[in-house]
């Protein structure tokens, strides 16, 4: 449950934010490698992108060991500190290799440069099409994603490290006038609309939240964990209805996830759904005048395989071995554009979620009570010809349980309370190349008063096809 044990997992998962998003969105362009001559011939196309950004991160972070304020601040000799819980996405500790900090508790200065990929980095996707019946079209999507920045090995960023490459998407889709059915690994439905808004209005060109000082995956985080929740990529089977007057319902059964090694029994698939509305008012060449709205949700049961005993001394009620909890979430939002101006807002809430994705490391307390989470994100954008500017405000929040606050709780923890981010972007389009500068001011606040503040500025170039 503790953040210090989840950093690697957090970076790997967060690296998939935008690649997963793009998998469910129409490609900006396709280059056909094979065009059909007859109706039932195969077609094969490719699309993708490559980008690079100079990224600066500076500010004052919490200590490198993830320890919070003193449990007994009135005792000068006291050394016991709260253990910080969450978030999955952070900028934490000194940016130099492990062991090089001046003091493991008090060294909080952060000032470092990276050269990294953006919210989506290098993408190479292949799309295969075939009309198998008059009203059944087959689509197969296969995609590789890669980062450009060096990873860490044994807590040290290597000089000649190889780029991380991930076979990130594999799914088959059958569609027709009756709707669409799919199977494979692709984007989830919970907060899909919110992530698409984040992508469309600001971070398709840029970095946003870099996930971590030494993140090395195939993407950064944009506003994920800072108001927006990651839909994530999952093995799934799903169905979407035909679009009727701009309205479409999508439902899916997904491979269930565990919370941690204690809550590791999955008794049924996770179910997610999203109801969307989209209306194009004016199909302009550069940017469309359009309206988008959505509501979505998820539910999953997760259980235990071993008992947690009661402890009368601490009033710990214990957890039976067959305990089952129901994680759930709901969200919605809308955004629209007219005459170059765009504005949108999205929000979500639920129990057993996380700061960045469902069933995260803040999902549940030590006696089995699910924590309430909620978040919201607002964005505004203006596009005039080849120039674009955008601003955002996002906030992710976690509510303590009674046990988190109890003085008798023997585990002295400080749960993340809020992750707040204010962002902005300026971009210039020279299609298919886009130059951009973006930034974000980040503030993390824990329930026992711990804080960390960081500023992120990124500037670079993107080319896509």
C-alpha positions as CSV (number, residue, x, y, z in Angstrom):
1,X,0.0,0.0,0.0
2,X,2.9,2.4,0.6
3,X,4.1,4.6,-2.1
4,X,7.8,3.7,-1.7
5,X,7.0,0.1,-2.8
6,X,5.0,1.2,-5.8
7,X,7.2,3.7,-7.7
8,X,8.3,1.2,-10.4
9,X,4.7,0.0,-11.0
10,X,3.4,3.6,-11.0
11,X,5.8,4.6,-13.7
12,X,5.2,1.6,-15.9
13,X,1.4,2.1,-15.8
14,X,1.5,5.8,-16.1
15,X,3.6,5.4,-19.2
16,X,0.6,4.0,-21.0
17,X,-1.8,7.0,-20.5
18,X,-1.8,8.5,-23.9
19,X,-0.9,5.4,-26.0
20,X,-4.0,3.8,-24.5
21,X,-6.0,6.9,-25.3
22,X,-4.9,7.1,-28.9
23,X,-5.9,3.5,-29.4
24,X,-9.6,4.3,-29.1
25,X,-9.4,7.6,-31.0
26,X,-9.4,8.0,-34.8
27,X,-5.9,8.2,-36.2
28,X,-4.9,11.8,-37.3
29,X,-3.6,10.4,-40.5
30,X,-3.0,7.0,-42.1
31,X,-0.4,6.0,-44.7
32,X,-1.8,3.0,-46.6
33,X,0.7,0.3,-47.3
34,X,-1.8,-1.8,-49.1
35,X,-5.0,-0.5,-50.7
36,X,-7.8,-2.8,-51.7
37,X,-8.8,-3.2,-55.3
38,X,-11.9,-5.3,-54.6
39,X,-14.5,-4.9,-51.9
40,X,-13.3,-7.9,-50.0
41,X,-9.6,-7.3,-50.3
42,X,-7.3,-6.7,-47.3
43,X,-6.1,-3.1,-46.5
44,X,-3.1,-2.3,-44.3
45,X,-2.1,1.2,-43.0
46,X,0.3,2.7,-40.6
47,X,0.1,5.8,-38.3
48,X,2.2,7.1,-35.5
49,X,4.3,9.9,-34.1
50,X,7.8,10.8,-32.6
51,X,8.5,13.7,-30.2
52,X,11.2,15.1,-27.9
53,X,11.1,17.7,-25.2
54,X,13.6,19.5,-23.1
55,X,12.0,19.2,-19.6
56,X,12.9,21.1,-16.4
57,X,11.6,20.2,-13.0
58,X,12.3,22.4,-10.0
59,X,10.9,23.0,-6.6
60,X,10.9,21.7,-3.0
61,X,9.9,18.1,-2.6
62,X,9.3,15.8,0.4
63,X,12.3,13.8,1.6
64,X,13.8,11.0,-0.4
65,X,12.7,8.3,2.1
66,X,9.0,9.1,1.9
67,X,8.7,10.0,5.5
68,X,6.3,12.7,6.7
69,X,6.1,15.0,9.7
70,X,7.0,13.8,13.2
71,X,4.4,11.8,15.0
72,X,5.2,13.7,18.2
73,X,6.4,17.2,17.1
74,X,6.5,18.3,20.8
75,X,9.4,16.0,21.6
76,X,12.7,17.3,20.2
77,X,14.2,13.8,20.6
78,X,11.5,12.0,18.7
79,X,12.5,10.3,15.5
80,X,9.2,8.6,14.6
81,X,7.7,10.0,11.5
82,X,4.4,9.4,9.6
83,X,4.6,7.1,6.6
84,X,3.3,8.8,3.5
85,X,0.6,6.9,1.6
86,X,0.1,7.8,-2.1
87,X,0.0,9.1,-4.7
88,X,0.8,6.7,-7.5
89,X,2.2,9.7,-9.6
90,X,4.6,12.0,-7.8
91,X,7.7,14.1,-8.1
92,X,9.7,13.0,-5.1
93,X,13.1,13.2,-3.6
94,X,16.4,14.5,-5.0
95,X,16.9,14.0,-8.7
96,X,20.5,12.7,-8.4
97,X,21.2,8.9,-8.2
98,X,20.2,7.2,-5.0
99,X,22.9,7.7,-2.3
100,X,24.0,11.1,-3.6
101,X,21.6,13.1,-1.4
102,X,23.0,15.3,1.3
103,X,20.6,14.0,3.9
104,X,18.0,11.4,3.4
105,X,15.4,13.2,5.5
106,X,16.1,16.9,4.9
107,X,17.4,17.2,1.3
108,X,14.3,18.4,-0.5
109,X,15.7,20.7,-3.2
110,X,14.8,19.7,-6.7
111,X,16.4,21.2,-9.8
112,X,16.9,18.9,-12.8
113,X,16.7,18.8,-16.6
114,X,15.7,15.8,-18.7
115,X,15.3,15.1,-22.4
116,X,12.1,13.0,-22.6
117,X,9.1,12.1,-24.8
118,X,5.8,13.7,-24.3
119,X,2.3,12.8,-23.1
120,X,2.6,10.4,-26.0
121,X,6.1,9.6,-27.2
122,X,7.1,7.3,-30.1
123,X,4.2,5.4,-31.6
124,X,4.3,2.9,-34.5
125,X,0.8,1.4,-35.2
126,X,-0.5,-0.9,-37.9
127,X,-4.2,-1.1,-38.9
128,X,-5.5,-4.1,-40.8
129,X,-9.0,-3.9,-42.5
130,X,-11.2,-6.4,-44.3
131,X,-14.9,-6.4,-45.3
132,X,-15.8,-10.0,-44.3
133,X,-19.5,-9.7,-44.9
134,X,-21.7,-6.9,-46.4
135,X,-22.4,-5.6,-43.0
136,X,-19.4,-6.8,-41.0
137,X,-16.0,-5.0,-41.2
138,X,-13.0,-6.4,-39.5
139,X,-10.4,-4.1,-38.0
140,X,-7.2,-5.4,-36.3
141,X,-5.0,-3.0,-34.4
142,X,-1.4,-3.7,-33.5
143,X,0.9,-1.0,-32.0
144,X,4.3,-0.6,-30.5
145,X,5.1,2.3,-28.1
146,X,8.6,3.5,-27.0
147,X,10.2,6.1,-24.8
148,X,13.3,8.1,-25.8
149,X,14.7,8.9,-22.3
150,X,17.1,6.7,-20.3
151,X,15.7,4.5,-17.6
152,X,17.2,3.8,-14.2
153,X,19.1,0.6,-13.4
154,X,19.8,-0.1,-9.7
155,X,18.6,3.5,-9.0
156,X,21.1,5.1,-11.4
157,X,20.3,6.5,-14.8
158,X,22.6,4.9,-17.3
159,X,24.7,6.6,-19.9
160,X,23.9,4.2,-22.8
161,X,20.5,2.8,-21.8
162,X,18.3,1.2,-24.4
163,X,14.9,2.8,-25.1
164,X,11.9,1.1,-23.5
165,X,9.6,-0.6,-26.1
166,X,6.2,-2.0,-25.3
167,X,3.8,-4.0,-27.5
168,X,1.0,-2.0,-26.2
169,X,-2.1,-2.7,-28.2
170,X,-3.6,-5.8,-29.7
171,X,-7.3,-6.1,-30.5
172,X,-9.8,-7.2,-33.0
173,X,-13.0,-5.2,-33.8
174,X,-16.0,-6.2,-35.8
175,X,-18.4,-3.4,-36.8
176,X,-21.5,-2.7,-38.9
177,X,-24.8,-1.0,-38.9
178,X,-25.6,-3.1,-35.8
179,X,-22.8,-1.6,-33.7
180,X,-19.3,-2.8,-32.9
181,X,-17.9,-5.7,-30.9
182,X,-14.2,-6.0,-29.9
183,X,-11.8,-8.3,-28.0
184,X,-8.2,-7.8,-26.9
185,X,-6.2,-5.2,-25.1
186,X,-7.3,-1.6,-25.5
187,X,-8.4,1.5,-23.6
188,X,-10.9,1.1,-20.7
189,X,-14.2,3.1,-20.6
190,X,-14.1,4.6,-17.1
191,X,-13.0,8.3,-17.5
192,X,-12.2,7.7,-21.2
193,X,-14.1,11.0,-22.0
194,X,-12.1,12.9,-19.4
195,X,-8.8,11.6,-20.7
196,X,-9.8,12.5,-24.3
197,X,-10.6,16.0,-23.2
198,X,-7.2,16.4,-21.5
199,X,-5.6,15.1,-24.7
200,X,-7.6,17.2,-27.2
201,X,-7.5,20.5,-25.4
202,X,-3.9,20.6,-24.1
203,X,-1.5,17.7,-23.9
204,X,-1.5,16.0,-27.3
205,X,1.5,18.3,-27.8
206,X,3.6,18.5,-24.6
207,X,4.5,16.8,-21.4
208,X,2.3,18.1,-18.5
209,X,3.0,16.1,-15.4
210,X,6.2,14.1,-16.1
211,X,5.1,11.2,-13.8
212,X,8.4,11.2,-11.9
213,X,11.8,12.7,-12.1
214,X,13.2,9.5,-13.5
215,X,10.2,8.2,-15.4
216,X,11.4,6.3,-18.5
217,X,8.3,4.9,-20.1
218,X,6.6,5.4,-23.4
219,X,4.6,8.5,-22.3
220,X,4.3,11.0,-19.5
221,X,1.2,11.9,-17.5
222,X,-0.3,15.1,-18.7
223,X,-3.1,15.7,-16.1
224,X,-3.3,12.1,-15.0
225,X,-3.3,11.9,-11.2
226,X,-3.9,15.7,-11.2
227,X,-7.7,15.8,-11.8
228,X,-7.9,13.2,-14.5
229,X,-8.1,9.5,-14.0
230,X,-6.3,7.1,-16.3
231,X,-8.7,4.8,-18.1
232,X,-5.8,2.3,-18.4
233,X,-5.4,-0.5,-20.9
234,X,-7.0,-3.9,-20.2
235,X,-7.8,-7.3,-21.7
236,X,-11.5,-7.0,-22.5
237,X,-14.5,-8.0,-24.4
238,X,-16.9,-5.2,-25.3
239,X,-19.8,-3.9,-27.4
240,X,-20.8,-0.4,-28.6
241,X,-24.3,0.4,-30.0
242,X,-24.8,2.1,-33.3
243,X,-24.6,5.9,-33.0
244,X,-28.1,7.4,-32.9
245,X,-28.3,11.2,-33.2
246,X,-24.8,11.4,-31.8
247,X,-25.5,9.1,-28.8
248,X,-23.6,5.9,-28.3
249,X,-23.4,3.4,-25.4
250,X,-20.3,1.3,-24.9
251,X,-20.0,-1.6,-22.3
252,X,-17.2,-4.0,-21.6
253,X,-16.1,-6.8,-19.3
254,X,-12.5,-6.4,-18.4
255,X,-9.8,-8.5,-16.8
256,X,-10.1,-7.7,-13.0
257,X,-7.3,-6.1,-11.1
258,X,-6.0,-6.7,-7.5
259,X,-5.5,-3.9,-5.0
260,X,-2.4,-5.4,-3.4
261,X,-1.1,-8.7,-2.1
262,X,-3.7,-8.8,0.7
263,X,-6.7,-7.9,-1.5
264,X,-5.8,-10.3,-4.3
265,X,-8.9,-12.4,-5.0
266,X,-10.9,-11.4,-8.0
267,X,-14.3,-13.2,-8.1
268,X,-15.7,-11.7,-11.3
269,X,-14.7,-9.4,-14.2
270,X,-14.6,-5.7,-13.9
271,X,-17.5,-4.0,-15.7
272,X,-17.2,-0.6,-17.3
273,X,-19.6,1.5,-19.4
274,X,-19.7,4.9,-21.1
275,X,-22.6,6.8,-22.7
276,X,-21.3,9.5,-25.1
277,X,-22.8,12.3,-27.2
278,X,-21.0,14.1,-30.0
279,X,-22.3,16.6,-32.5
280,X,-20.1,18.3,-35.1
281,X,-21.6,21.8,-35.8
282,X,-19.2,22.8,-38.5
283,X,-16.6,20.3,-40.0
284,X,-13.9,22.9,-40.5
285,X,-10.5,21.9,-42.0
286,X,-8.3,23.0,-39.1
287,X,-10.5,22.5,-36.0
288,X,-14.2,21.5,-35.9
289,X,-17.0,23.3,-34.1
290,X,-18.3,20.5,-32.0
291,X,-20.0,19.5,-28.7
292,X,-19.0,16.4,-26.7
293,X,-20.5,15.0,-23.5
294,X,-20.2,11.7,-21.6
295,X,-21.0,9.8,-18.4
296,X,-19.2,6.6,-17.4
297,X,-18.7,4.2,-14.5
298,X,-17.0,1.0,-13.3
299,X,-17.6,-1.7,-10.7
300,X,-15.5,-4.6,-9.5
301,X,-15.5,-7.0,-6.6
302,X,-12.1,-7.8,-4.9
303,X,-11.6,-10.1,-2.0
304,X,-9.0,-11.6,0.4
305,X,-7.4,-15.0,0.7
306,X,-6.2,-14.8,4.3
307,X,-7.5,-13.4,7.6
308,X,-6.3,-10.3,9.4
309,X,-6.7,-11.0,13.1
310,X,-8.4,-8.6,15.6
311,X,-6.3,-6.6,18.0
312,X,-8.1,-5.5,21.2
313,X,-5.2,-3.3,22.3
314,X,-5.5,-1.1,19.2
315,X,-9.2,-1.6,18.6
316,X,-8.3,-3.2,15.2
317,X,-11.5,-5.2,14.2
318,X,-9.6,-7.5,11.9
319,X,-10.7,-8.7,8.4
320,X,-12.1,-12.2,7.8
321,X,-10.4,-14.3,5.1
322,X,-13.5,-14.4,2.9
323,X,-14.0,-10.6,3.0
324,X,-15.2,-9.0,-0.3
325,X,-15.4,-5.3,-1.2
326,X,-17.0,-3.6,-4.2
327,X,-14.9,-1.0,-5.9
328,X,-17.0,1.5,-7.9
329,X,-16.6,4.8,-9.7
330,X,-18.7,7.2,-11.7
331,X,-17.8,10.3,-13.8
332,X,-18.8,12.6,-16.6
333,X,-18.1,15.8,-18.3
334,X,-18.5,17.9,-21.5
335,X,-16.4,20.1,-23.8
336,X,-17.2,22.1,-26.9
337,X,-15.5,24.3,-29.4
338,X,-16.9,27.3,-31.4
339,X,-15.1,29.8,-33.6
340,X,-11.7,28.6,-32.3
341,X,-12.6,28.8,-28.6
342,X,-13.0,25.5,-26.6
343,X,-13.9,25.0,-23.0
344,X,-14.6,21.8,-21.0
345,X,-14.8,20.2,-17.6
346,X,-14.9,16.7,-16.2
347,X,-15.2,15.0,-12.8
348,X,-15.2,11.6,-11.2
349,X,-15.7,10.0,-7.8
350,X,-16.0,6.6,-6.1
351,X,-14.7,4.2,-3.5
352,X,-11.6,2.1,-3.9
353,X,-10.2,4.1,-6.7
354,X,-6.9,5.9,-6.5
355,X,-5.2,9.2,-7.4
356,X,-4.4,8.1,-10.9
357,X,-6.3,4.8,-11.7
358,X,-8.8,2.5,-10.1
359,X,-7.7,0.1,-7.4
360,X,-4.6,2.1,-6.8
361,X,-2.3,2.3,-3.8
362,X,-4.7,4.5,-1.8
363,X,-7.8,2.4,-2.5
364,X,-8.3,0.8,1.0
365,X,-7.1,1.2,4.6
366,X,-5.6,-1.5,6.8
367,X,-8.9,-2.7,8.2
368,X,-10.6,-3.1,4.9
369,X,-12.6,0.2,4.5
370,X,-12.5,1.6,1.0
371,X,-11.4,5.2,0.8
372,X,-13.5,7.8,-1.1
373,X,-11.7,9.5,-4.0
374,X,-12.8,12.3,-6.3
375,X,-11.3,14.6,-8.9
376,X,-12.1,17.3,-11.4
377,X,-10.4,19.0,-14.4
378,X,-11.2,22.2,-16.3
379,X,-9.6,23.3,-19.5
380,X,-9.8,26.1,-22.0
381,X,-8.2,26.3,-25.5
382,X,-8.0,28.8,-28.4
383,X,-6.8,27.9,-31.9
384,X,-6.3,30.6,-34.5
385,X,-4.7,29.4,-37.7
386,X,-1.4,27.8,-36.8
387,X,-1.2,29.1,-33.2
388,X,-2.8,27.5,-30.2
389,X,-2.9,28.4,-26.5
390,X,-4.5,26.4,-23.6
391,X,-4.8,26.5,-19.8
392,X,-6.0,23.9,-17.3
393,X,-6.8,23.4,-13.6
394,X,-7.1,20.0,-12.0
395,X,-7.4,18.5,-8.5
396,X,-7.4,14.9,-7.2
397,X,-8.6,14.2,-3.7
398,X,-8.6,11.4,-1.1
399,X,-10.8,11.3,1.9
400,X,-9.4,9.7,5.1
401,X,-11.3,6.8,6.7
402,X,-12.1,6.9,10.5
403,X,-9.3,4.3,11.0
404,X,-6.8,6.5,9.1
405,X,-7.6,9.2,11.7
406,X,-7.8,7.0,14.8
407,X,-5.2,7.6,17.4
408,X,-5.2,3.9,18.2
409,X,-4.1,3.0,14.7
410,X,-0.6,1.4,15.3
411,X,0.5,2.2,11.7
412,X,1.3,5.9,11.7
413,X,0.3,7.0,8.2
414,X,-0.4,10.3,6.4
415,X,-2.7,9.8,3.4
416,X,-2.5,12.0,0.4
417,X,-5.2,14.7,0.6
418,X,-4.9,16.6,-2.7
419,X,-2.8,16.7,-5.8
420,X,-3.4,20.1,-7.5
421,X,-2.1,21.2,-10.9
422,X,-2.3,24.4,-13.0
423,X,-1.1,24.0,-16.5
424,X,-0.7,25.9,-19.7
425,X,0.5,25.5,-23.3
426,X,1.5,27.4,-26.4
427,X,1.9,25.6,-29.7
428,X,2.7,26.4,-33.4
429,X,1.6,24.0,-36.1
430,X,3.7,23.4,-39.2
431,X,1.9,20.2,-40.2
432,X,2.9,17.5,-39.8
433,X,5.3,19.1,-37.3
434,X,4.2,20.9,-34.1
435,X,6.4,23.0,-31.8
436,X,5.2,23.6,-28.3
437,X,6.0,24.9,-24.8
438,X,4.0,23.7,-21.8
439,X,4.2,23.9,-18.1
440,X,2.5,22.9,-14.9
441,X,2.6,24.0,-11.3
442,X,2.1,21.1,-9.0
443,X,1.2,20.9,-5.3
444,X,0.8,17.8,-3.2
445,X,-0.8,18.0,0.3
446,X,-1.0,15.1,2.8
447,X,-3.6,14.9,5.6
448,X,-0.9,15.4,8.3
449,X,0.2,18.7,6.7
450,X,3.1,17.5,4.5
451,X,3.5,19.3,1.2
452,X,5.6,19.3,-1.9
453,X,5.6,21.9,-4.6
454,X,7.2,21.5,-8.0
455,X,7.2,23.4,-11.3
456,X,7.6,21.7,-14.7
457,X,8.4,23.4,-18.0
458,X,8.8,21.5,-21.3
459,X,9.7,22.7,-24.8
460,X,10.1,20.5,-27.9
461,X,8.9,19.2,-31.2
462,X,6.4,16.6,-32.4
463,X,6.0,15.0,-35.9
464,X,3.1,12.7,-36.6
465,X,1.5,10.9,-39.5
